[in-house]
Amino acid sequence: MIINHSKFTLSVIIPCYNEINTIEEVIKKVKNTSIDSKQIIIVDDFSTDGTREYLQSLEDNSILVIFQNRNQGKGSAIAKGINFANGEISIIQDADLEYDPNEYEKLINPILDNKADVVFGSRFQGAEPHRVVYFWHRVGNGFLTLLSNIMTDINLTDMETCYKAFRTEILKSINIKEKRFGFEPEITAKVARMRCRIYEVGISYFGRTYEEGKKIGWKDGVHAIWCILKYNLWKK
């Protein structure tokens, strides 16, 4: 299906857990992007730091807020949000300001030009600025991307990126099983198996430290290895 450049809606799915310091700014930045027609879906994953209360106090009919009844993980929050997406294109936006909503057009243009079905925003490609943080995280990301590429036979530079844009019809057709950060290798394996047209564009990245609220850890990296193997070799 060819998407009309001037008449389309972008669904922005924002999984959120304990982001009281950034959630207001994220909402502001998403609303102020140059894309006129947007559906904003926030899924609060049972936050306990005041984020949930802030979202409950919002009086903004342009934002759909969904509250999980217990903490289930990022993948579960994304899967919940996908159920409500009604735009022709959907994009995942973390609530922590590590990724810049001003780059949405860069991500969705290959889809609008009917060249891509899925677009990955790579933190390691192109000349955009990125914050220098953890060396071993970079090594880990590189290893996971390499292993994923071996299994899928595609040549991504950043499989673990949050910024992924999809034709919504494709995203809705995928049964997401991973509850936490295993979402990234799972969705990569599944769109590769579907023979989707996958593009990659360079994006900026403003990474956080653990003191600033970063949540992913080494256990998630180990689980990601298992997910790469599971969804490429056995799990359909």
Backbone as JSON, one array per atom type, in Angstrom:
{
  "sequence": "MIINHSKFTLSVIIPCYNEINTIEEVIKKVKNTSIDSKQIIIVDDFSTDGTREYLQSLEDNSILVIFQNRNQGKGSAIAKGINFANGEISIIQDADLEYDPNEYEKLINPILDNKADVVFGSRFQGAEPHRVVYFWHRVGNGFLTLLSNIMTDINLTDMETCYKAFRTEILKSINIKEKRFGFEPEITAKVARMRCRIYEVGISYFGRTYEEGKKIGWKDGVHAIWCILKYNLWKK",
  "N": [[0.83, -1.19, 0.0], [0.63, 2.15, -0.94], [1.48, 5.05, 0.79], [-0.02, 8.14, 1.23], [1.76, 11.1, 1.0], [0.87, 13.56, 2.02], [-1.38, 13.01, 3.43], [-1.5, 11.29, 5.92], [-1.34, 9.5, 9.02], [0.7, 9.44, 11.87], [1.36, 7.09, 14.28], [2.53, 7.31, 17.48], [4.1, 5.39, 19.74], [4.63, 5.2, 23.1], [6.3, 3.6, 25.42], [6.45, 3.55, 28.94], [8.11, 3.84, 32.02], [8.61, 4.82, 35.21], [9.56, 7.57, 34.67], [9.49, 10.25, 35.56], [11.07, 12.52, 35.48], [11.39, 13.16, 32.83], [9.09, 12.75, 31.28], [7.18, 14.8, 30.8], [8.59, 16.57, 29.14], [9.16, 14.91, 26.98], [6.58, 14.45, 25.95], [5.95, 17.07, 25.16], [7.92, 17.52, 23.17], [7.24, 15.52, 21.29], [4.67, 16.34, 20.55], [5.3, 18.73, 19.31], [6.58, 18.13, 16.95], [7.19, 18.25, 13.36], [5.32, 16.83, 11.97], [2.03, 16.82, 11.17], [-0.37, 15.28, 11.61], [-0.81, 13.26, 14.2], [-1.0, 10.44, 16.32], [-0.79, 9.97, 19.66], [0.28, 7.62, 21.87], [0.59, 6.6, 25.08], [1.92, 4.22, 27.19], [1.81, 3.42, 30.38], [3.81, 1.57, 32.47], [3.06, 0.7, 35.07], [4.26, 2.68, 36.79], [6.07, 3.97, 39.64], [7.09, 6.3, 40.61], [5.79, 8.7, 40.52], [5.21, 9.26, 37.91], [2.95, 7.94, 36.91], [0.87, 9.2, 38.29], [1.18, 11.78, 37.31], [0.52, 11.37, 34.61], [-2.11, 10.58, 34.9], [-3.23, 12.95, 35.62], [-3.26, 14.45, 33.35], [-4.89, 16.59, 31.09], [-5.67, 16.28, 28.26], [-6.97, 15.68, 25.33], [-5.77, 14.81, 23.03], [-3.99, 12.87, 23.55], [-3.63, 9.48, 24.17], [-3.67, 7.61, 27.01], [-2.61, 4.68, 28.51], [-2.87, 2.46, 31.17], [-0.97, 0.04, 32.69], [-1.81, -2.72, 34.8], [0.05, -3.86, 36.38], [3.64, -4.04, 36.71], [5.14, -5.0, 33.75], [7.04, -4.86, 31.72], [8.98, -3.46, 28.96], [8.5, -4.57, 26.37], [5.95, -5.68, 26.68], [4.47, -3.36, 27.18], [4.76, -2.02, 24.73], [3.48, -3.85, 23.01], [0.87, -3.65, 24.0], [0.3, -0.97, 23.34], [0.4, -1.09, 20.53], [-1.98, -2.31, 19.87], [-3.79, -0.24, 19.88], [-3.01, 1.48, 17.91], [-3.7, 3.49, 15.14], [-2.7, 4.84, 12.98], [-1.18, 5.11, 9.69], [1.52, 4.69, 9.76], [3.72, 3.59, 12.31], [5.71, 4.4, 15.15], [8.22, 3.72, 17.58], [8.8, 5.32, 20.62], [10.94, 5.99, 23.17], [10.56, 7.07, 26.59], [12.53, 8.56, 27.74], [14.11, 10.58, 26.69], [16.43, 9.92, 25.3], [16.34, 9.71, 22.62], [15.59, 11.72, 19.77], [12.63, 13.31, 18.97], [12.46, 15.11, 16.86], [13.55, 13.92, 14.69], [11.8, 12.28, 13.4], [10.82, 12.54, 10.74], [13.01, 11.84, 9.17], [13.14, 9.14, 9.74], [10.69, 8.1, 8.81], [10.53, 8.77, 6.14], [11.62, 6.9, 4.15], [9.57, 5.01, 4.17], [7.34, 6.51, 3.41], [8.16, 7.11, 0.84], [7.75, 4.76, -0.37], [9.75, 2.85, -0.32], [10.51, 1.35, 1.81], [9.41, -0.92, 4.39], [9.95, -1.17, 7.02], [11.92, 0.79, 9.19], [14.99, 1.24, 10.72], [16.48, 3.22, 13.19], [19.72, 4.09, 13.35], [22.16, 4.35, 15.83], [24.8, 4.31, 15.34], [25.54, 5.01, 12.82], [26.17, 7.34, 10.25], [26.49, 10.97, 10.67], [25.4, 12.16, 12.9], [25.14, 13.67, 16.19], [26.18, 11.94, 19.19], [25.98, 10.98, 22.57], [28.82, 10.21, 24.53], [29.12, 7.36, 26.33], [28.96, 4.35, 27.84], [31.56, 2.03, 27.33], [31.47, -0.84, 27.3], [28.81, -1.31, 26.86], [28.59, -0.49, 24.24], [30.22, -2.38, 22.98], [28.75, -4.65, 23.61], [26.33, -4.09, 22.27], [27.27, -4.14, 19.65], [28.06, -6.82, 19.42], [25.59, -8.18, 19.79], [24.15, -7.19, 17.61], [25.71, -8.18, 15.51], [25.43, -10.98, 15.9], [22.67, -11.2, 15.55], [22.5, -10.36, 12.86], [23.89, -12.44, 11.62], [22.09, -14.51, 12.01], [19.76, -13.58, 10.73], [20.55, -12.79, 8.23], [20.7, -10.14, 7.37], [22.04, -6.77, 7.17], [22.27, -4.92, 9.46], [23.36, -2.1, 11.47], [22.67, -1.48, 14.01], [20.85, -3.2, 15.82], [19.64, -3.13, 18.32], [18.49, -0.65, 18.69], [16.11, 1.75, 19.91], [14.56, 3.35, 18.21], [12.44, 2.52, 15.84], [10.59, 2.39, 12.93], [7.48, 1.53, 11.45], [5.33, 0.25, 8.87], [2.1, 0.29, 9.89], [0.29, -1.81, 9.53], [1.94, -4.01, 9.19], [3.23, -4.15, 11.67], [1.07, -4.7, 13.35], [0.47, -7.24, 12.52], [2.21, -8.93, 13.73], [2.84, -11.18, 16.29], [3.76, -10.35, 19.31], [5.85, -11.61, 21.75], [7.79, -11.23, 23.71], [8.34, -9.77, 26.87], [10.05, -7.89, 28.01], [13.1, -6.26, 27.28], [13.72, -7.98, 25.28], [12.14, -7.57, 23.15], [13.39, -6.19, 21.01], [15.36, -7.92, 19.58], [13.48, -9.9, 18.95], [11.48, -8.65, 17.31], [13.08, -7.87, 15.21], [13.98, -10.32, 14.15], [11.54, -11.31, 13.27], [10.51, -9.45, 11.35], [12.48, -9.71, 9.49], [12.17, -12.37, 8.71], [9.72, -12.15, 7.49], [10.41, -11.01, 5.16], [10.4, -8.26, 4.89], [10.92, -4.97, 3.56], [13.66, -3.48, 4.64], [15.11, -0.62, 5.98], [17.79, 1.55, 7.06], [18.65, 4.39, 8.95], [20.83, 7.03, 9.95], [20.84, 8.32, 13.25], [20.71, 10.74, 15.95], [21.89, 10.42, 19.35], [21.28, 10.54, 22.74], [22.45, 9.32, 25.21], [21.83, 7.89, 28.49], [23.21, 7.69, 31.83], [23.4, 5.13, 34.4], [22.91, 6.36, 36.81], [21.32, 8.41, 35.98], [19.04, 7.14, 35.28], [19.02, 5.0, 33.48], [17.97, 1.76, 32.43], [18.39, -0.78, 31.25], [20.36, -3.73, 31.53], [23.17, -6.04, 32.08], [22.02, -8.57, 32.31], [19.84, -8.37, 30.64], [21.15, -8.27, 28.22], [22.21, -10.86, 28.06], [19.81, -12.28, 27.92], [18.93, -11.3, 25.5], [20.63, -12.58, 23.69], [19.66, -15.2, 23.88], [17.07, -14.7, 22.86], [17.63, -13.96, 20.21], [18.57, -16.39, 19.16], [16.35, -18.03, 19.69], [14.13, -16.86, 18.26], [15.0, -16.88, 15.69], [15.81, -19.47, 15.06], [13.97, -21.34, 16.14], [11.44, -20.4, 17.25], [8.43, -19.3, 15.9]],
  "CA": [[0.0, 0.0, 0.0], [1.36, 3.42, -1.0], [0.95, 6.0, 1.76], [-0.05, 9.51, 0.73], [2.68, 11.97, 1.75], [0.19, 14.69, 2.65], [-2.55, 12.54, 4.17], [-1.23, 10.1, 6.7], [-1.24, 9.71, 10.47], [1.78, 8.73, 12.54], [1.1, 6.66, 15.64], [3.75, 7.31, 18.31], [3.87, 4.53, 20.9], [5.61, 5.57, 24.11], [6.31, 2.8, 26.65], [6.95, 4.46, 29.99], [8.2, 3.3, 33.37], [9.4, 5.65, 36.14], [10.24, 8.63, 33.91], [8.9, 11.51, 36.0], [11.96, 13.64, 35.15], [11.45, 13.42, 31.38], [7.86, 12.46, 30.54], [6.55, 16.04, 30.35], [9.37, 17.1, 28.02], [8.95, 14.01, 25.84], [5.26, 14.76, 25.37], [6.07, 18.37, 24.5], [8.7, 17.36, 21.95], [6.48, 14.73, 20.32], [3.57, 17.17, 20.04], [5.82, 19.84, 18.53], [7.24, 17.71, 15.72], [6.63, 18.86, 12.15], [4.26, 15.97, 11.41], [0.78, 17.42, 11.65], [-1.35, 14.31, 12.08], [-0.15, 12.29, 15.07], [-1.71, 9.78, 17.41], [0.17, 9.74, 20.72], [-0.16, 6.56, 22.77], [1.52, 6.38, 26.18], [1.58, 3.06, 28.01], [2.54, 3.45, 31.64], [4.03, 0.19, 32.92], [2.92, 0.69, 36.53], [5.29, 3.53, 37.4], [5.92, 4.21, 41.09], [7.87, 7.49, 40.98], [4.99, 9.89, 40.26], [4.87, 9.33, 36.48], [1.57, 7.48, 36.75], [-0.01, 10.26, 38.79], [1.27, 12.88, 36.35], [-0.25, 11.01, 33.42], [-3.53, 10.58, 35.28], [-3.69, 14.34, 35.76], [-3.27, 15.11, 32.05], [-6.18, 16.95, 30.5], [-5.29, 16.46, 26.86], [-7.69, 14.67, 24.55], [-4.98, 14.36, 21.89], [-3.08, 11.82, 24.04], [-4.25, 8.29, 24.76], [-2.82, 7.04, 28.05], [-3.03, 3.34, 28.93], [-2.19, 2.12, 32.43], [-0.83, -1.37, 33.01], [-2.2, -2.97, 36.19], [1.27, -4.29, 37.08], [4.83, -3.86, 35.88], [5.32, -6.17, 32.9], [8.2, -4.71, 30.87], [8.86, -2.62, 27.78], [7.87, -5.28, 25.26], [4.53, -5.79, 26.97], [3.88, -2.04, 27.0], [4.69, -1.76, 23.29], [2.42, -4.7, 22.45], [-0.41, -3.05, 24.38], [0.1, 0.24, 22.54], [0.15, -1.44, 19.13], [-3.41, -2.63, 19.72], [-4.57, 0.99, 19.74], [-2.45, 2.31, 16.84], [-4.57, 3.59, 13.96], [-2.03, 5.56, 11.9], [-0.6, 4.27, 8.64], [2.89, 4.41, 10.18], [3.91, 3.62, 13.76], [7.09, 4.53, 15.6], [8.42, 3.52, 19.02], [9.51, 6.43, 21.24], [11.19, 5.86, 24.6], [10.14, 8.24, 27.36], [13.67, 9.03, 28.53], [14.81, 11.65, 25.97], [17.67, 9.49, 24.64], [16.11, 9.82, 21.18], [15.04, 13.03, 19.45], [11.45, 13.27, 18.11], [12.62, 15.95, 15.68], [14.09, 13.1, 13.61], [10.77, 11.38, 12.87], [10.72, 12.6, 9.27], [14.13, 11.06, 8.64], [12.82, 7.73, 9.91], [9.51, 7.63, 8.07], [10.58, 9.1, 4.71], [11.72, 5.73, 3.27], [8.25, 4.38, 4.08], [6.5, 7.4, 2.59], [8.64, 7.01, -0.55], [7.44, 3.38, -0.79], [10.99, 2.08, -0.45], [10.7, 0.54, 3.01], [8.3, -1.32, 5.26], [10.46, -0.98, 8.38], [13.13, 1.61, 9.21], [15.72, 1.26, 11.97], [17.31, 4.4, 13.41], [21.0, 3.61, 13.86], [22.98, 5.26, 16.64], [26.2, 4.12, 14.98], [25.67, 5.28, 11.39], [25.97, 8.74, 9.92], [27.29, 11.99, 11.34], [24.64, 12.83, 13.94], [25.84, 13.63, 17.49], [25.74, 10.99, 20.19], [26.7, 11.13, 23.83], [29.79, 9.16, 24.83], [28.82, 6.79, 27.64], [29.6, 3.11, 28.3], [32.29, 1.25, 26.33], [31.03, -2.23, 27.21], [27.49, -1.31, 26.22], [28.82, -0.41, 22.79], [30.72, -3.69, 22.58], [27.62, -5.57, 23.69], [25.42, -3.79, 21.16], [27.89, -4.62, 18.42], [28.0, -8.29, 19.39], [24.21, -8.61, 19.59], [23.78, -6.87, 16.23], [26.41, -9.14, 14.66], [24.79, -12.28, 16.04], [21.37, -11.08, 14.9], [22.73, -10.32, 11.41], [24.25, -13.8, 11.18], [20.88, -15.34, 12.03], [18.72, -13.06, 9.83], [21.17, -12.49, 6.94], [20.58, -8.73, 7.0], [23.27, -6.1, 7.59], [22.03, -3.78, 10.33], [24.45, -1.65, 12.33], [22.16, -1.21, 15.36], [19.62, -3.95, 16.02], [19.06, -2.84, 19.63], [17.96, 0.71, 18.76], [14.69, 1.96, 20.21], [13.84, 3.98, 17.1], [12.05, 1.67, 14.72], [9.33, 2.82, 12.33], [6.85, 0.42, 10.74], [3.97, 0.29, 8.37], [1.34, -0.22, 11.03], [-0.32, -3.09, 9.19], [2.95, -5.04, 9.44], [3.43, -4.24, 13.12], [-0.1, -5.35, 13.94], [0.4, -8.64, 12.11], [3.24, -9.68, 14.47], [2.5, -11.58, 17.65], [4.92, -10.05, 20.15], [5.84, -12.46, 22.93], [8.74, -10.8, 24.73], [7.79, -8.79, 27.8], [11.01, -6.85, 28.36], [13.92, -5.73, 26.2], [13.8, -8.97, 24.21], [11.34, -7.1, 22.02], [14.21, -5.73, 19.89], [15.76, -9.05, 18.72], [12.3, -10.63, 18.47], [10.84, -7.96, 16.19], [14.04, -7.9, 14.11], [13.91, -11.66, 13.55], [10.24, -11.55, 12.63], [10.37, -8.67, 10.12], [13.42, -10.29, 8.52], [11.55, -13.59, 8.19], [8.61, -11.74, 6.63], [11.0, -10.4, 3.97], [10.06, -6.83, 4.81], [11.96, -4.07, 3.05], [14.2, -2.85, 5.84], [16.09, 0.45, 5.77], [18.44, 2.06, 8.26], [19.09, 5.78, 8.82], [21.59, 7.5, 11.11], [20.13, 9.21, 14.17], [21.46, 11.2, 17.11], [21.62, 9.61, 20.54], [21.66, 11.24, 23.96], [22.36, 8.24, 26.18], [21.83, 8.2, 29.91], [23.94, 6.82, 32.74], [22.51, 4.46, 35.35], [22.51, 7.36, 37.81], [20.28, 9.24, 35.37], [17.82, 6.37, 35.1], [19.11, 3.92, 32.49], [17.43, 0.56, 33.05], [18.84, -2.03, 30.65], [21.59, -4.21, 32.15], [23.85, -7.17, 31.45], [21.1, -9.7, 32.23], [19.04, -8.18, 29.42], [22.01, -8.64, 27.1], [22.24, -12.33, 28.0], [18.5, -12.72, 27.43], [18.86, -10.95, 24.08], [21.28, -13.67, 22.94], [18.68, -16.28, 23.83], [15.98, -14.31, 21.96], [18.13, -14.03, 18.83], [18.57, -17.79, 18.78], [15.0, -18.58, 19.76], [13.2, -16.39, 17.24], [15.53, -17.15, 14.35], [16.0, -20.89, 14.82], [12.9, -22.22, 16.56], [10.14, -19.8, 17.53], [7.83, -18.6, 14.76]],
  "C": [[0.87, 1.25, 0.0], [0.69, 4.42, -0.07], [1.06, 7.41, 1.2], [0.81, 10.41, 1.62], [1.94, 13.04, 2.56], [-1.0, 14.26, 3.51], [-2.24, 11.21, 4.86], [-1.15, 10.49, 8.18], [-0.11, 8.85, 11.02], [1.35, 8.38, 13.95], [2.43, 6.57, 16.39], [3.44, 6.54, 19.59], [4.99, 4.76, 21.9], [5.47, 4.65, 25.32], [7.0, 3.6, 27.75], [6.97, 3.75, 31.34], [9.15, 4.16, 34.2], [10.24, 6.69, 35.4], [9.69, 10.0, 34.28], [9.76, 12.71, 35.59], [11.92, 14.03, 33.67], [10.11, 13.34, 30.67], [7.18, 13.73, 30.02], [7.26, 16.6, 29.13], [9.22, 16.22, 26.78], [7.62, 14.3, 25.16], [5.31, 16.06, 24.59], [6.8, 18.24, 23.18], [7.94, 16.58, 20.88], [5.36, 15.58, 19.71], [4.06, 18.27, 19.11], [6.57, 19.42, 17.26], [6.51, 18.26, 14.51], [5.54, 18.02, 11.5], [2.93, 16.39, 12.01], [-0.16, 16.4, 12.28], [-0.65, 13.21, 12.87], [-1.16, 11.71, 16.06], [-0.66, 9.43, 18.46], [-0.41, 8.75, 21.71], [0.91, 6.35, 23.83], [1.03, 5.18, 26.98], [2.44, 3.1, 29.26], [2.59, 2.05, 32.24], [4.09, 0.11, 34.44], [4.07, 1.43, 37.22], [5.0, 3.79, 38.87], [6.61, 5.48, 41.55], [7.1, 8.79, 40.78], [4.6, 10.04, 38.8], [3.41, 8.98, 36.26], [0.58, 8.58, 37.16], [0.0, 11.46, 37.84], [0.41, 12.58, 35.12], [-1.75, 10.99, 33.72], [-4.09, 11.98, 35.36], [-3.76, 15.08, 34.43], [-4.69, 15.39, 31.59], [-5.92, 17.29, 29.04], [-5.92, 15.35, 26.04], [-6.91, 14.16, 23.36], [-4.03, 13.22, 22.27], [-3.9, 10.68, 24.63], [-3.26, 7.69, 25.76], [-3.42, 5.72, 28.52], [-2.21, 2.97, 30.16], [-2.18, 0.6, 32.61], [-1.18, -1.58, 34.48], [-1.08, -3.58, 37.02], [2.45, -4.09, 36.14], [5.12, -5.13, 35.09], [6.53, -6.06, 31.97], [7.91, -3.93, 29.59], [8.14, -3.32, 26.63], [6.37, -5.41, 25.45], [3.83, -4.46, 26.77], [3.74, -1.69, 25.52], [3.56, -2.56, 22.65], [1.04, -4.15, 22.78], [-0.7, -1.81, 23.53], [-0.22, -0.05, 21.09], [-1.32, -1.73, 18.89], [-4.26, -1.41, 19.44], [-4.09, 1.87, 18.59], [-3.38, 2.31, 15.64], [-3.96, 4.41, 12.83], [-1.48, 4.6, 10.86], [0.83, 3.85, 8.98], [2.95, 4.49, 11.7], [5.39, 3.71, 14.08], [7.14, 4.33, 17.1], [9.27, 4.68, 19.55], [9.7, 6.15, 22.72], [10.86, 7.17, 25.3], [11.3, 8.92, 28.09], [14.53, 10.09, 27.86], [16.16, 11.23, 25.4], [17.57, 9.65, 23.13], [15.3, 11.08, 20.89], [13.84, 12.94, 18.51], [11.55, 14.14, 16.86], [13.16, 15.17, 14.47], [13.07, 12.11, 13.04], [10.74, 11.36, 11.35], [11.83, 11.77, 8.62], [13.81, 9.57, 8.67], [11.69, 7.27, 8.99], [9.58, 7.92, 6.57], [10.77, 7.89, 3.8], [10.41, 4.97, 3.13], [7.33, 5.21, 3.21], [6.89, 7.33, 1.11], [8.41, 5.61, -1.14], [8.7, 2.57, -1.08], [11.15, 1.08, 0.7], [9.39, 0.19, 3.67], [8.65, -1.08, 6.72], [11.74, -0.16, 8.28], [13.72, 1.6, 10.62], [16.52, 2.57, 12.04], [18.61, 3.99, 14.07], [21.75, 4.69, 14.62], [24.43, 5.25, 16.19], [26.46, 4.35, 13.49], [25.43, 6.75, 11.14], [26.75, 9.67, 10.81], [26.54, 12.71, 12.45], [25.35, 12.7, 15.3], [25.31, 12.52, 18.38], [26.61, 11.15, 21.43], [27.63, 9.94, 24.03], [29.5, 8.65, 26.24], [29.62, 5.51, 27.86], [30.26, 2.32, 27.18], [31.72, -0.15, 26.17], [29.61, -2.34, 26.68], [27.64, -1.29, 24.7], [29.32, -1.75, 22.25], [29.57, -4.71, 22.57], [26.63, -5.36, 22.56], [25.97, -4.32, 19.84], [27.82, -6.13, 18.3], [26.58, -8.77, 19.11], [23.74, -8.34, 18.16], [24.44, -7.86, 15.27], [25.73, -10.5, 14.71], [23.42, -12.28, 15.36], [21.51, -11.1, 13.38], [23.09, -11.7, 10.86], [22.99, -14.66, 11.05], [19.86, -14.89, 10.97], [19.23, -12.85, 8.4], [20.8, -11.1, 6.44], [21.74, -7.98, 7.63], [23.02, -4.81, 8.37], [23.31, -3.37, 11.06], [23.99, -1.47, 13.77], [20.81, -1.9, 15.56], [18.89, -3.52, 17.29], [18.48, -1.42, 19.75], [16.49, 0.74, 19.15], [13.95, 2.42, 18.96], [13.66, 3.0, 15.94], [10.7, 2.18, 14.23], [8.8, 1.7, 11.46], [5.62, 0.89, 9.97], [3.12, -0.39, 9.44], [0.71, -1.58, 10.75], [0.65, -4.25, 9.43], [3.13, -5.24, 10.93], [2.28, -4.98, 13.78], [-0.19, -6.84, 13.59], [1.36, -9.53, 12.9], [2.77, -9.95, 15.9], [3.73, -11.42, 18.54], [4.82, -10.84, 21.45], [6.73, -11.97, 24.05], [8.18, -9.66, 25.58], [8.74, -7.63, 28.07], [11.79, -6.39, 27.14], [14.18, -6.75, 25.09], [12.97, -8.62, 23.01], [12.21, -6.8, 20.8], [14.69, -6.9, 19.01], [14.57, -9.83, 18.18], [11.71, -9.95, 17.23], [11.77, -7.95, 14.98], [13.98, -9.24, 13.39], [12.62, -11.83, 12.75], [10.05, -10.71, 11.36], [11.33, -9.17, 9.05], [12.81, -11.54, 7.89], [10.4, -13.26, 7.24], [9.09, -11.14, 5.3], [10.54, -8.96, 3.77], [11.23, -6.07, 4.2], [12.44, -3.23, 4.23], [15.26, -1.82, 5.45], [16.67, 0.85, 7.12], [18.88, 3.49, 7.98], [19.85, 6.17, 10.08], [20.78, 8.47, 11.95], [21.09, 9.69, 15.25], [21.07, 10.36, 18.33], [22.16, 10.33, 21.76], [21.52, 10.27, 25.13], [22.43, 8.71, 27.62], [22.78, 7.26, 30.66], [22.93, 6.12, 33.65], [22.04, 5.42, 36.44], [21.39, 8.24, 37.3], [19.03, 8.45, 35.03], [17.86, 5.27, 34.06], [18.75, 2.6, 33.14], [17.99, -0.74, 32.5], [20.19, -2.44, 31.25], [22.13, -5.46, 31.48], [22.94, -8.39, 31.35], [20.21, -9.61, 31.0], [19.85, -8.54, 28.19], [22.09, -10.15, 26.93], [20.92, -12.86, 27.45], [18.34, -12.41, 25.94], [19.52, -12.01, 23.21], [20.31, -14.84, 22.78], [17.56, -15.96, 22.84], [16.41, -14.37, 20.5], [18.08, -15.47, 18.34], [17.15, -18.34, 18.7], [14.13, -18.16, 18.58], [13.71, -16.55, 15.83], [15.6, -18.65, 14.05], [14.76, -21.73, 15.11], [11.55, -21.55, 16.59], [9.62, -19.02, 16.34], [6.99, -17.44, 15.24]]
}
